[in-house]
Amino acid sequence: MLRQTKLLICIYVKAVYDFIVIRGAVYFSLVFAVGFILGVIRVTWIVPQFGERAAELMEAPLMLAAIYVAARFVTRRFRALRVMDYLYSGLIALLLLLTVEFSVVLGLRGLSIREYLEARDPVAGAVYVMMLIIFAVMPWLVGNRHTAA
Protein backbone atom coordinates (compact mmCIF):
# COMPACT_ATOMS: atom_id res chain seq x y z
CA MET A 1 0.00 0.00 0.00
CA LEU A 2 2.84 2.40 0.86
CA ARG A 3 4.47 1.71 -2.50
CA GLN A 4 1.22 2.50 -4.34
CA THR A 5 0.80 5.70 -2.36
CA LYS A 6 4.34 6.80 -3.24
CA LEU A 7 3.69 6.02 -6.89
CA LEU A 8 0.46 8.05 -6.87
CA ILE A 9 2.25 10.96 -5.19
CA CYS A 10 5.01 10.84 -7.81
CA ILE A 11 2.46 10.79 -10.63
CA TYR A 12 0.58 13.70 -9.05
CA VAL A 13 3.73 15.79 -8.57
CA LYS A 14 4.85 15.13 -12.14
CA ALA A 15 1.40 16.11 -13.44
CA VAL A 16 1.49 19.38 -11.47
CA TYR A 17 4.94 20.27 -12.82
CA ASP A 18 4.00 19.26 -16.36
CA PHE A 19 0.95 21.51 -16.11
CA ILE A 20 3.12 24.41 -14.92
CA VAL A 21 5.38 23.96 -17.95
CA ILE A 22 2.46 23.58 -20.37
CA ARG A 23 0.77 26.69 -18.95
CA GLY A 24 4.02 28.64 -19.29
CA ALA A 25 4.63 27.42 -22.84
CA VAL A 26 1.10 28.30 -23.98
CA TYR A 27 1.33 31.72 -22.32
CA PHE A 28 4.68 32.38 -23.98
CA SER A 29 3.37 31.22 -27.37
CA LEU A 30 0.32 33.47 -27.27
CA VAL A 31 2.24 36.58 -26.24
CA PHE A 32 5.12 35.84 -28.59
CA ALA A 33 2.75 35.46 -31.55
CA VAL A 34 1.16 38.84 -30.85
CA GLY A 35 4.58 40.40 -30.28
CA PHE A 36 5.86 38.98 -33.56
CA ILE A 37 2.93 40.43 -35.51
CA LEU A 38 3.21 43.79 -33.76
CA GLY A 39 6.98 43.76 -34.30
CA VAL A 40 6.55 43.35 -38.05
CA ILE A 41 4.03 46.20 -38.10
CA ARG A 42 6.29 48.35 -35.91
CA VAL A 43 9.43 47.85 -38.00
CA THR A 44 7.67 48.08 -41.35
CA TRP A 45 5.37 51.05 -40.84
CA ILE A 46 5.74 52.74 -37.45
CA VAL A 47 9.53 53.10 -37.11
CA PRO A 48 9.96 54.90 -40.48
CA GLN A 49 7.19 57.34 -39.52
CA PHE A 50 7.95 58.03 -35.86
CA GLY A 51 11.36 56.57 -34.98
CA GLU A 52 12.45 53.59 -32.88
CA ARG A 53 11.68 55.01 -29.42
CA ALA A 54 8.19 56.24 -30.27
CA ALA A 55 7.38 53.00 -32.09
CA GLU A 56 8.41 50.85 -29.13
CA LEU A 57 6.49 53.07 -26.71
CA MET A 58 3.38 52.86 -28.93
CA GLU A 59 3.66 49.09 -29.00
CA ALA A 60 3.92 48.70 -25.20
CA PRO A 61 0.22 49.25 -24.33
CA LEU A 62 -0.82 46.78 -27.03
CA MET A 63 1.61 44.22 -25.64
CA LEU A 64 0.31 44.89 -22.13
CA ALA A 65 -3.20 44.10 -23.34
CA ALA A 66 -1.94 40.93 -25.05
CA ILE A 67 -0.13 39.88 -21.88
CA TYR A 68 -3.27 40.37 -19.80
CA VAL A 69 -5.54 38.51 -22.24
CA ALA A 70 -3.07 35.62 -22.59
CA ALA A 71 -2.63 35.37 -18.81
CA ARG A 72 -6.38 35.38 -18.33
CA PHE A 73 -6.75 32.64 -20.93
CA VAL A 74 -4.11 30.32 -19.47
CA THR A 75 -5.24 30.81 -15.87
CA ARG A 76 -8.79 29.91 -16.83
CA ARG A 77 -7.92 27.11 -19.25
CA PHE A 78 -5.13 25.57 -17.15
CA ARG A 79 -6.24 26.01 -13.54
CA ALA A 80 -3.67 25.57 -10.80
CA LEU A 81 -4.15 24.09 -7.37
CA ARG A 82 -1.78 26.63 -5.85
CA VAL A 83 -1.60 30.30 -6.78
CA MET A 84 2.22 30.15 -6.82
CA ASP A 85 2.03 27.71 -9.75
CA TYR A 86 0.87 30.64 -11.87
CA LEU A 87 4.02 32.55 -10.96
CA TYR A 88 6.17 29.54 -11.87
CA SER A 89 4.41 29.38 -15.25
CA GLY A 90 5.09 33.08 -15.80
CA LEU A 91 8.76 32.59 -14.98
CA ILE A 92 8.98 29.66 -17.40
CA ALA A 93 7.36 31.84 -20.08
CA LEU A 94 9.89 34.60 -19.33
CA LEU A 95 12.76 32.13 -19.66
CA LEU A 96 11.40 30.97 -23.02
CA LEU A 97 10.94 34.57 -24.18
CA LEU A 98 14.48 35.61 -23.23
CA THR A 99 15.91 32.48 -24.84
CA VAL A 100 14.15 33.21 -28.13
CA GLU A 101 14.90 36.94 -27.96
CA PHE A 102 18.62 36.46 -27.36
CA SER A 103 18.81 33.66 -29.94
CA VAL A 104 17.40 36.05 -32.54
CA VAL A 105 19.76 38.82 -31.42
CA LEU A 106 22.78 36.56 -31.56
CA GLY A 107 21.78 34.64 -34.66
CA LEU A 108 20.02 36.99 -37.03
CA ARG A 109 21.35 40.39 -36.04
CA GLY A 110 24.89 39.24 -35.31
CA LEU A 111 25.07 41.17 -32.04
CA SER A 112 26.32 40.04 -28.69
CA ILE A 113 23.92 40.36 -25.77
CA ARG A 114 26.04 43.23 -24.45
CA GLU A 115 25.93 45.09 -27.80
CA TYR A 116 22.18 44.55 -27.99
CA LEU A 117 21.60 45.95 -24.50
CA GLU A 118 23.93 48.92 -25.08
CA ALA A 119 22.18 49.78 -28.36
CA ARG A 120 18.71 49.96 -26.80
CA ASP A 121 17.14 53.35 -26.22
CA PRO A 122 17.23 54.12 -22.46
CA VAL A 123 13.56 55.10 -22.24
CA ALA A 124 12.21 52.31 -24.44
CA GLY A 125 14.65 49.90 -22.79
CA ALA A 126 13.33 50.74 -19.33
CA VAL A 127 9.77 50.20 -20.55
CA TYR A 128 10.88 46.89 -22.09
CA VAL A 129 12.34 45.71 -18.77
CA MET A 130 9.13 46.68 -16.97
CA MET A 131 7.12 44.79 -19.57
CA LEU A 132 9.28 41.70 -18.99
CA ILE A 133 8.56 41.89 -15.26
CA ILE A 134 4.85 42.37 -15.89
CA PHE A 135 4.94 39.47 -18.36
CA ALA A 136 6.47 37.19 -15.73
CA VAL A 137 4.04 38.05 -12.92
CA MET A 138 0.79 38.56 -14.86
CA PRO A 139 -0.38 34.91 -14.66
CA TRP A 140 0.12 35.08 -10.90
CA LEU A 141 -1.74 38.41 -10.62
CA VAL A 142 -4.64 37.19 -12.76
CA GLY A 143 -4.66 33.71 -11.23
CA ASN A 144 -4.58 35.18 -7.74
CA ARG A 145 -7.65 37.23 -8.61
CA HIS A 146 -9.49 34.21 -10.00
CA THR A 147 -8.61 32.07 -7.00
CA ALA A 148 -9.76 34.73 -4.53
CA ALA A 149 -13.09 35.23 -6.33
C-alpha positions as CSV (number, residue, x, y, z in Angstrom):
1,M,0.0,0.0,0.0
2,L,2.8,2.4,0.9
3,R,4.5,1.7,-2.5
4,Q,1.2,2.5,-4.3
5,T,0.8,5.7,-2.4
6,K,4.3,6.8,-3.2
7,L,3.7,6.0,-6.9
8,L,0.5,8.1,-6.9
9,I,2.2,11.0,-5.2
10,C,5.0,10.8,-7.8
11,I,2.5,10.8,-10.6
12,Y,0.6,13.7,-9.1
13,V,3.7,15.8,-8.6
14,K,4.8,15.1,-12.1
15,A,1.4,16.1,-13.4
16,V,1.5,19.4,-11.5
17,Y,4.9,20.3,-12.8
18,D,4.0,19.3,-16.4
19,F,0.9,21.5,-16.1
20,I,3.1,24.4,-14.9
21,V,5.4,24.0,-18.0
22,I,2.5,23.6,-20.4
23,R,0.8,26.7,-18.9
24,G,4.0,28.6,-19.3
25,A,4.6,27.4,-22.8
26,V,1.1,28.3,-24.0
27,Y,1.3,31.7,-22.3
28,F,4.7,32.4,-24.0
29,S,3.4,31.2,-27.4
30,L,0.3,33.5,-27.3
31,V,2.2,36.6,-26.2
32,F,5.1,35.8,-28.6
33,A,2.8,35.5,-31.6
34,V,1.2,38.8,-30.9
35,G,4.6,40.4,-30.3
36,F,5.9,39.0,-33.6
37,I,2.9,40.4,-35.5
38,L,3.2,43.8,-33.8
39,G,7.0,43.8,-34.3
40,V,6.6,43.3,-38.0
41,I,4.0,46.2,-38.1
42,R,6.3,48.4,-35.9
43,V,9.4,47.9,-38.0
44,T,7.7,48.1,-41.4
45,W,5.4,51.1,-40.8
46,I,5.7,52.7,-37.5
47,V,9.5,53.1,-37.1
48,P,10.0,54.9,-40.5
49,Q,7.2,57.3,-39.5
50,F,8.0,58.0,-35.9
51,G,11.4,56.6,-35.0
52,E,12.4,53.6,-32.9
53,R,11.7,55.0,-29.4
54,A,8.2,56.2,-30.3
55,A,7.4,53.0,-32.1
56,E,8.4,50.8,-29.1
57,L,6.5,53.1,-26.7
58,M,3.4,52.9,-28.9
59,E,3.7,49.1,-29.0
60,A,3.9,48.7,-25.2
61,P,0.2,49.3,-24.3
62,L,-0.8,46.8,-27.0
63,M,1.6,44.2,-25.6
64,L,0.3,44.9,-22.1
65,A,-3.2,44.1,-23.3
66,A,-1.9,40.9,-25.1
67,I,-0.1,39.9,-21.9
68,Y,-3.3,40.4,-19.8
69,V,-5.5,38.5,-22.2
70,A,-3.1,35.6,-22.6
71,A,-2.6,35.4,-18.8
72,R,-6.4,35.4,-18.3
73,F,-6.8,32.6,-20.9
74,V,-4.1,30.3,-19.5
75,T,-5.2,30.8,-15.9
76,R,-8.8,29.9,-16.8
77,R,-7.9,27.1,-19.2
78,F,-5.1,25.6,-17.2
79,R,-6.2,26.0,-13.5
80,A,-3.7,25.6,-10.8
81,L,-4.2,24.1,-7.4
82,R,-1.8,26.6,-5.8
83,V,-1.6,30.3,-6.8
84,M,2.2,30.1,-6.8
85,D,2.0,27.7,-9.7
86,Y,0.9,30.6,-11.9
87,L,4.0,32.6,-11.0
88,Y,6.2,29.5,-11.9
89,S,4.4,29.4,-15.2
90,G,5.1,33.1,-15.8
91,L,8.8,32.6,-15.0
92,I,9.0,29.7,-17.4
93,A,7.4,31.8,-20.1
94,L,9.9,34.6,-19.3
95,L,12.8,32.1,-19.7
96,L,11.4,31.0,-23.0
97,L,10.9,34.6,-24.2
98,L,14.5,35.6,-23.2
99,T,15.9,32.5,-24.8
100,V,14.1,33.2,-28.1
101,E,14.9,36.9,-28.0
102,F,18.6,36.5,-27.4
103,S,18.8,33.7,-29.9
104,V,17.4,36.0,-32.5
105,V,19.8,38.8,-31.4
106,L,22.8,36.6,-31.6
107,G,21.8,34.6,-34.7
108,L,20.0,37.0,-37.0
109,R,21.4,40.4,-36.0
110,G,24.9,39.2,-35.3
111,L,25.1,41.2,-32.0
112,S,26.3,40.0,-28.7
113,I,23.9,40.4,-25.8
114,R,26.0,43.2,-24.5
115,E,25.9,45.1,-27.8
116,Y,22.2,44.6,-28.0
117,L,21.6,46.0,-24.5
118,E,23.9,48.9,-25.1
119,A,22.2,49.8,-28.4
120,R,18.7,50.0,-26.8
121,D,17.1,53.3,-26.2
122,P,17.2,54.1,-22.5
123,V,13.6,55.1,-22.2
124,A,12.2,52.3,-24.4
125,G,14.7,49.9,-22.8
126,A,13.3,50.7,-19.3
127,V,9.8,50.2,-20.6
128,Y,10.9,46.9,-22.1
129,V,12.3,45.7,-18.8
130,M,9.1,46.7,-17.0
131,M,7.1,44.8,-19.6
132,L,9.3,41.7,-19.0
133,I,8.6,41.9,-15.3
134,I,4.9,42.4,-15.9
135,F,4.9,39.5,-18.4
136,A,6.5,37.2,-15.7
137,V,4.0,38.1,-12.9
138,M,0.8,38.6,-14.9
139,P,-0.4,34.9,-14.7
140,W,0.1,35.1,-10.9
141,L,-1.7,38.4,-10.6
142,V,-4.6,37.2,-12.8
143,G,-4.7,33.7,-11.2
144,N,-4.6,35.2,-7.7
145,R,-7.6,37.2,-8.6
146,H,-9.5,34.2,-10.0
147,T,-8.6,32.1,-7.0
148,A,-9.8,34.7,-4.5
149,A,-13.1,35.2,-6.3
